[in-house]
Amino acid sequence: MAIDYCKLKQWDFFEQVSPYVESDCIRYALSLGMASDPLDEGDLRYVHEEGMLVVPTFLATVGAPGAWASNPRTGIDWMQILHGEHRMRFHAALPAAGTVRSKTRVSRVVDKGAAKGALVVTERSITDQASGELLATVEHVSFCRADGGFATAGKPGDAPLDALPATPQGEPDMVMEMPTLPNAALLYRLNGDRNPIHALPAAARKAGFERPILHGLCTYGMAARAILKHACGGVPARLASLAARFSSPVVPGETLRAEMWRIEDQVRFRVLAVERAVVVLSNGVADILHV
């Protein structure tokens, strides 16, 4: 069964209402390795309820539509999907507890060609349930490796998102190394993503990995952690957006190195797995506010 462009563009997502509490925000911050130094006063503000701050990318874990593409009616070969890119724009600071409403739609279906796959982009708007204030907009780009070639003259598909910027040349302006625990994926999965490839060796091997891998959104959150510390002065409200491409999986226990370049009101970045000298997050860009 091939992708049906019109069916995907009209896919009906349930509107999700998601309450969360301080413990959820603390667990998320800890799963990113924050407060690995328990005397770090800046990190403690994310993991202690007194004057608590929230990592903006926490919203990547709240109200997401889940494994909707595994529904056979989508025509997508579920086992061939990769999370290609993730882009978030933050419109307001997130309180440490509350309820959010998430509305998801398929915004783009891009045919890269019969042998090149397809891109499916979902756009999720997250609002505060009580006030109706828009908190964040999330674009999730799925690379459907086996689903290209669906387009016709009458239904050519959509244009892709604007390309993310290339990594700058030269030495970075800021660097942060972040060790991960061997059981990091088992901790991060408590945020809601229970895909067994992050927990069970047999499931990981079946998917083509030697062992369970770290969630891509954990790596993404760790990039946010580095940018908050080094480019935002520890003020979450200064992080206006965060976007990056997933380039390679991370093995729990590896050290991640975030390399960051200041370019006017942006930070361009990439993340490497130090032990293998492999780029795991590329084409990163974050908009920084002066508040």
Buried (B, 14 or more C-beta within 10 A) or exposed (E): EEBBBEEBBEBEBEEBEBEBEBEBBBBBBBBBBBBEEEEBEBBBBBBBEEEBBBBBBBBBBBBBBBEBBEEEEBBBBEEEBEBBBBBBBBBBBBBBBBEBBBBBBBBBBBBBEEEEBBBBBBBBBBBBEEEEEBBBBBBBBBBBBBBBBBBEEEEEBBEEBEEBEEBBEEEBBBEBEBEBBEEBBBBBBBBBBEBBBBBEEEBBEEEEBEBBBBBBBBBBBBBBBBBBBBBBEBEBBBBBBBBBBBBBBBBBBBEBBBBBBBEEEBBBBBBBBBEEEBBBBBBBBBBBEEE
